[in-house]
Amino acid sequence: MTTPRILPSAGPPASALPPARAAKLWQAAKSFEGMALGALLAPMFATVNTAHDPFGGGSAEATWRPILVQEIGKNIAAAGGLGLAAPVFRALLATQDTHPATPSPKPAATQAPER
């Protein structure tokens, strides 16, 4: 069974970065979109009165509700989202272009002392 798409899910726009690095940036942009959608949904869930529902209310629901809201946001983003990932990805690319990554220095090889 496939998940219905809200908007067509576009892949990352073309970039001059290596594919693995561009994929990491695209995943970060999609994660940001999921987090932002969760933050947009939180006030809606905060106004639901569950005290009179047969299975609602209580401290357990209060504990799990923020997690549920974040997961709903992630699922909306995975299903195409609102299109926030593409501009975030472009901003991340612009940051990468102005601050190219420098490889971290490799530790010197340790040699056993001679006897």
mmCIF file of the C-alpha atoms, coordinates in Angstrom:
data_MODEL
# 
_entry.id   MODEL 
# 
loop_
_atom_site.group_PDB 
_atom_site.id 
_atom_site.type_symbol 
_atom_site.label_atom_id 
_atom_site.label_alt_id 
_atom_site.label_comp_id 
_atom_site.label_asym_id 
_atom_site.label_entity_id 
_atom_site.label_seq_id 
_atom_site.pdbx_PDB_ins_code 
_atom_site.Cartn_x 
_atom_site.Cartn_y 
_atom_site.Cartn_z 
_atom_site.occupancy 
_atom_site.B_iso_or_equiv 
_atom_site.pdbx_formal_charge 
_atom_site.auth_seq_id 
_atom_site.auth_comp_id 
_atom_site.auth_asym_id 
_atom_site.auth_atom_id 
_atom_site.pdbx_PDB_model_num 
ATOM 1   C CA . MET A 1 1   ? 0.000   0.000  0.000  1.00 0.00 ? 1   MET A CA 1 
ATOM 2   C CA . THR A 1 2   ? 1.414   3.369  -0.959 1.00 0.00 ? 2   THR A CA 1 
ATOM 3   C CA . THR A 1 3   ? 1.062   6.539  1.034  1.00 0.00 ? 3   THR A CA 1 
ATOM 4   C CA . PRO A 1 4   ? -1.032  9.187  -0.740 1.00 0.00 ? 4   PRO A CA 1 
ATOM 5   C CA . ARG A 1 5   ? 0.906   12.308 -1.570 1.00 0.00 ? 5   ARG A CA 1 
ATOM 6   C CA . ILE A 1 6   ? -0.290  15.751 -0.527 1.00 0.00 ? 6   ILE A CA 1 
ATOM 7   C CA . LEU A 1 7   ? 2.052   17.386 -3.019 1.00 0.00 ? 7   LEU A CA 1 
ATOM 8   C CA . PRO A 1 8   ? 4.317   15.608 -5.463 1.00 0.00 ? 8   PRO A CA 1 
ATOM 9   C CA . SER A 1 9   ? 7.465   14.703 -3.585 1.00 0.00 ? 9   SER A CA 1 
ATOM 10  C CA . ALA A 1 10  ? 10.353  16.271 -5.416 1.00 0.00 ? 10  ALA A CA 1 
ATOM 11  C CA . GLY A 1 11  ? 13.848  15.028 -4.959 1.00 0.00 ? 11  GLY A CA 1 
ATOM 12  C CA . PRO A 1 12  ? 16.670  17.357 -4.125 1.00 0.00 ? 12  PRO A CA 1 
ATOM 13  C CA . PRO A 1 13  ? 17.378  20.029 -6.735 1.00 0.00 ? 13  PRO A CA 1 
ATOM 14  C CA . ALA A 1 14  ? 20.575  19.584 -8.725 1.00 0.00 ? 14  ALA A CA 1 
ATOM 15  C CA . SER A 1 15  ? 23.740  20.752 -7.048 1.00 0.00 ? 15  SER A CA 1 
ATOM 16  C CA . ALA A 1 16  ? 27.484  20.724 -7.572 1.00 0.00 ? 16  ALA A CA 1 
ATOM 17  C CA . LEU A 1 17  ? 28.010  18.819 -4.335 1.00 0.00 ? 17  LEU A CA 1 
ATOM 18  C CA . PRO A 1 18  ? 28.869  15.133 -4.300 1.00 0.00 ? 18  PRO A CA 1 
ATOM 19  C CA . PRO A 1 19  ? 25.673  13.038 -4.347 1.00 0.00 ? 19  PRO A CA 1 
ATOM 20  C CA . ALA A 1 20  ? 26.178  11.628 -0.850 1.00 0.00 ? 20  ALA A CA 1 
ATOM 21  C CA . ARG A 1 21  ? 26.592  15.101 0.632  1.00 0.00 ? 21  ARG A CA 1 
ATOM 22  C CA . ALA A 1 22  ? 23.603  16.480 -1.286 1.00 0.00 ? 22  ALA A CA 1 
ATOM 23  C CA . ALA A 1 23  ? 21.515  13.537 -0.038 1.00 0.00 ? 23  ALA A CA 1 
ATOM 24  C CA . LYS A 1 24  ? 22.469  14.354 3.581  1.00 0.00 ? 24  LYS A CA 1 
ATOM 25  C CA . LEU A 1 25  ? 21.456  17.982 3.078  1.00 0.00 ? 25  LEU A CA 1 
ATOM 26  C CA . TRP A 1 26  ? 18.171  16.931 1.461  1.00 0.00 ? 26  TRP A CA 1 
ATOM 27  C CA . GLN A 1 27  ? 17.435  14.632 4.414  1.00 0.00 ? 27  GLN A CA 1 
ATOM 28  C CA . ALA A 1 28  ? 18.183  17.494 6.817  1.00 0.00 ? 28  ALA A CA 1 
ATOM 29  C CA . ALA A 1 29  ? 15.797  19.748 4.883  1.00 0.00 ? 29  ALA A CA 1 
ATOM 30  C CA . LYS A 1 30  ? 13.054  17.088 4.979  1.00 0.00 ? 30  LYS A CA 1 
ATOM 31  C CA . SER A 1 31  ? 13.644  16.589 8.719  1.00 0.00 ? 31  SER A CA 1 
ATOM 32  C CA . PHE A 1 32  ? 13.352  20.324 9.247  1.00 0.00 ? 32  PHE A CA 1 
ATOM 33  C CA . GLU A 1 33  ? 10.067  20.355 7.343  1.00 0.00 ? 33  GLU A CA 1 
ATOM 34  C CA . GLY A 1 34  ? 8.733   17.544 9.555  1.00 0.00 ? 34  GLY A CA 1 
ATOM 35  C CA . MET A 1 35  ? 9.749   19.421 12.695 1.00 0.00 ? 35  MET A CA 1 
ATOM 36  C CA . ALA A 1 36  ? 8.187   22.654 11.417 1.00 0.00 ? 36  ALA A CA 1 
ATOM 37  C CA . LEU A 1 37  ? 4.938   20.870 10.558 1.00 0.00 ? 37  LEU A CA 1 
ATOM 38  C CA . GLY A 1 38  ? 4.878   19.329 14.031 1.00 0.00 ? 38  GLY A CA 1 
ATOM 39  C CA . ALA A 1 39  ? 5.291   22.793 15.538 1.00 0.00 ? 39  ALA A CA 1 
ATOM 40  C CA . LEU A 1 40  ? 2.416   24.079 13.383 1.00 0.00 ? 40  LEU A CA 1 
ATOM 41  C CA . LEU A 1 41  ? 0.183   21.194 14.452 1.00 0.00 ? 41  LEU A CA 1 
ATOM 42  C CA . ALA A 1 42  ? 0.944   21.428 18.195 1.00 0.00 ? 42  ALA A CA 1 
ATOM 43  C CA . PRO A 1 43  ? -1.503  24.287 18.961 1.00 0.00 ? 43  PRO A CA 1 
ATOM 44  C CA . MET A 1 44  ? -4.291  22.423 17.177 1.00 0.00 ? 44  MET A CA 1 
ATOM 45  C CA . PHE A 1 45  ? -3.802  19.355 19.360 1.00 0.00 ? 45  PHE A CA 1 
ATOM 46  C CA . ALA A 1 46  ? -3.397  21.487 22.491 1.00 0.00 ? 46  ALA A CA 1 
ATOM 47  C CA . THR A 1 47  ? -6.975  22.756 22.139 1.00 0.00 ? 47  THR A CA 1 
ATOM 48  C CA . VAL A 1 48  ? -8.580  19.296 21.990 1.00 0.00 ? 48  VAL A CA 1 
ATOM 49  C CA . ASN A 1 49  ? -10.551 18.586 25.162 1.00 0.00 ? 49  ASN A CA 1 
ATOM 50  C CA . THR A 1 50  ? -10.172 14.886 25.820 1.00 0.00 ? 50  THR A CA 1 
ATOM 51  C CA . ALA A 1 51  ? -11.377 14.889 29.430 1.00 0.00 ? 51  ALA A CA 1 
ATOM 52  C CA . HIS A 1 52  ? -14.815 13.540 28.490 1.00 0.00 ? 52  HIS A CA 1 
ATOM 53  C CA . ASP A 1 53  ? -13.724 11.003 25.869 1.00 0.00 ? 53  ASP A CA 1 
ATOM 54  C CA . PRO A 1 54  ? -13.966 7.323  26.824 1.00 0.00 ? 54  PRO A CA 1 
ATOM 55  C CA . PHE A 1 55  ? -10.230 6.809  26.238 1.00 0.00 ? 55  PHE A CA 1 
ATOM 56  C CA . GLY A 1 56  ? -8.985  10.365 26.583 1.00 0.00 ? 56  GLY A CA 1 
ATOM 57  C CA . GLY A 1 57  ? -7.247  12.507 29.105 1.00 0.00 ? 57  GLY A CA 1 
ATOM 58  C CA . GLY A 1 58  ? -4.842  11.690 31.846 1.00 0.00 ? 58  GLY A CA 1 
ATOM 59  C CA . SER A 1 59  ? -1.146  12.099 32.341 1.00 0.00 ? 59  SER A CA 1 
ATOM 60  C CA . ALA A 1 60  ? -0.261  9.338  29.868 1.00 0.00 ? 60  ALA A CA 1 
ATOM 61  C CA . GLU A 1 61  ? -1.953  11.171 27.023 1.00 0.00 ? 61  GLU A CA 1 
ATOM 62  C CA . ALA A 1 62  ? -0.292  14.421 28.044 1.00 0.00 ? 62  ALA A CA 1 
ATOM 63  C CA . THR A 1 63  ? 3.050   12.625 27.927 1.00 0.00 ? 63  THR A CA 1 
ATOM 64  C CA . TRP A 1 64  ? 2.551   11.005 24.521 1.00 0.00 ? 64  TRP A CA 1 
ATOM 65  C CA . ARG A 1 65  ? 0.734   13.815 22.693 1.00 0.00 ? 65  ARG A CA 1 
ATOM 66  C CA . PRO A 1 66  ? 3.856   15.843 21.746 1.00 0.00 ? 66  PRO A CA 1 
ATOM 67  C CA . ILE A 1 67  ? 5.462   12.688 20.347 1.00 0.00 ? 67  ILE A CA 1 
ATOM 68  C CA . LEU A 1 68  ? 2.320   11.920 18.352 1.00 0.00 ? 68  LEU A CA 1 
ATOM 69  C CA . VAL A 1 69  ? 2.210   15.451 16.963 1.00 0.00 ? 69  VAL A CA 1 
ATOM 70  C CA . GLN A 1 70  ? 5.876   15.287 15.887 1.00 0.00 ? 70  GLN A CA 1 
ATOM 71  C CA . GLU A 1 71  ? 5.331   11.928 14.184 1.00 0.00 ? 71  GLU A CA 1 
ATOM 72  C CA . ILE A 1 72  ? 2.280   13.272 12.349 1.00 0.00 ? 72  ILE A CA 1 
ATOM 73  C CA . GLY A 1 73  ? 4.441   16.188 11.152 1.00 0.00 ? 73  GLY A CA 1 
ATOM 74  C CA . LYS A 1 74  ? 7.157   13.771 9.963  1.00 0.00 ? 74  LYS A CA 1 
ATOM 75  C CA . ASN A 1 75  ? 4.581   11.683 8.097  1.00 0.00 ? 75  ASN A CA 1 
ATOM 76  C CA . ILE A 1 76  ? 3.120   14.737 6.385  1.00 0.00 ? 76  ILE A CA 1 
ATOM 77  C CA . ALA A 1 77  ? 6.633   15.783 5.326  1.00 0.00 ? 77  ALA A CA 1 
ATOM 78  C CA . ALA A 1 78  ? 7.396   12.257 4.071  1.00 0.00 ? 78  ALA A CA 1 
ATOM 79  C CA . ALA A 1 79  ? 4.188   12.294 2.028  1.00 0.00 ? 79  ALA A CA 1 
ATOM 80  C CA . GLY A 1 80  ? 5.196   15.462 0.181  1.00 0.00 ? 80  GLY A CA 1 
ATOM 81  C CA . GLY A 1 81  ? 4.729   18.061 2.880  1.00 0.00 ? 81  GLY A CA 1 
ATOM 82  C CA . LEU A 1 82  ? 4.044   21.696 2.174  1.00 0.00 ? 82  LEU A CA 1 
ATOM 83  C CA . GLY A 1 83  ? 7.094   22.311 0.021  1.00 0.00 ? 83  GLY A CA 1 
ATOM 84  C CA . LEU A 1 84  ? 9.313   23.707 2.764  1.00 0.00 ? 84  LEU A CA 1 
ATOM 85  C CA . ALA A 1 85  ? 12.156  21.270 2.131  1.00 0.00 ? 85  ALA A CA 1 
ATOM 86  C CA . ALA A 1 86  ? 13.179  22.710 -1.257 1.00 0.00 ? 86  ALA A CA 1 
ATOM 87  C CA . PRO A 1 87  ? 13.851  26.302 -0.063 1.00 0.00 ? 87  PRO A CA 1 
ATOM 88  C CA . VAL A 1 88  ? 15.563  24.988 3.071  1.00 0.00 ? 88  VAL A CA 1 
ATOM 89  C CA . PHE A 1 89  ? 17.720  22.736 0.865  1.00 0.00 ? 89  PHE A CA 1 
ATOM 90  C CA . ARG A 1 90  ? 18.649  25.722 -1.322 1.00 0.00 ? 90  ARG A CA 1 
ATOM 91  C CA . ALA A 1 91  ? 19.606  27.711 1.794  1.00 0.00 ? 91  ALA A CA 1 
ATOM 92  C CA . LEU A 1 92  ? 21.747  24.819 3.014  1.00 0.00 ? 92  LEU A CA 1 
ATOM 93  C CA . LEU A 1 93  ? 23.406  24.628 -0.413 1.00 0.00 ? 93  LEU A CA 1 
ATOM 94  C CA . ALA A 1 94  ? 24.156  28.350 -0.308 1.00 0.00 ? 94  ALA A CA 1 
ATOM 95  C CA . THR A 1 95  ? 25.727  27.878 3.115  1.00 0.00 ? 95  THR A CA 1 
ATOM 96  C CA . GLN A 1 96  ? 27.837  25.002 1.793  1.00 0.00 ? 96  GLN A CA 1 
ATOM 97  C CA . ASP A 1 97  ? 28.986  27.131 -1.151 1.00 0.00 ? 97  ASP A CA 1 
ATOM 98  C CA . THR A 1 98  ? 30.118  29.986 1.089  1.00 0.00 ? 98  THR A CA 1 
ATOM 99  C CA . HIS A 1 99  ? 31.675  27.704 3.734  1.00 0.00 ? 99  HIS A CA 1 
ATOM 100 C CA . PRO A 1 100 ? 33.147  24.683 1.999  1.00 0.00 ? 100 PRO A CA 1 
ATOM 101 C CA . ALA A 1 101 ? 33.712  21.763 4.299  1.00 0.00 ? 101 ALA A CA 1 
ATOM 102 C CA . THR A 1 102 ? 37.287  21.131 5.224  1.00 0.00 ? 102 THR A CA 1 
ATOM 103 C CA . PRO A 1 103 ? 38.238  17.545 5.847  1.00 0.00 ? 103 PRO A CA 1 
ATOM 104 C CA . SER A 1 104 ? 39.010  16.836 9.460  1.00 0.00 ? 104 SER A CA 1 
ATOM 105 C CA . PRO A 1 105 ? 42.646  16.005 10.085 1.00 0.00 ? 105 PRO A CA 1 
ATOM 106 C CA . LYS A 1 106 ? 43.343  12.324 10.278 1.00 0.00 ? 106 LYS A CA 1 
ATOM 107 C CA . PRO A 1 107 ? 45.050  11.137 13.431 1.00 0.00 ? 107 PRO A CA 1 
ATOM 108 C CA . ALA A 1 108 ? 48.654  10.254 13.007 1.00 0.00 ? 108 ALA A CA 1 
ATOM 109 C CA . ALA A 1 109 ? 49.317  6.562  12.722 1.00 0.00 ? 109 ALA A CA 1 
ATOM 110 C CA . THR A 1 110 ? 50.605  5.221  15.961 1.00 0.00 ? 110 THR A CA 1 
ATOM 111 C CA . GLN A 1 111 ? 53.580  3.006  15.696 1.00 0.00 ? 111 GLN A CA 1 
ATOM 112 C CA . ALA A 1 112 ? 54.713  0.520  18.263 1.00 0.00 ? 112 ALA A CA 1 
ATOM 113 C CA . PRO A 1 113 ? 57.921  1.629  19.929 1.00 0.00 ? 113 PRO A CA 1 
ATOM 114 C CA . GLU A 1 114 ? 61.008  -0.146 18.708 1.00 0.00 ? 114 GLU A CA 1 
ATOM 115 C CA . ARG A 1 115 ? 62.823  -2.475 21.092 1.00 0.00 ? 115 ARG A CA 1 
# 
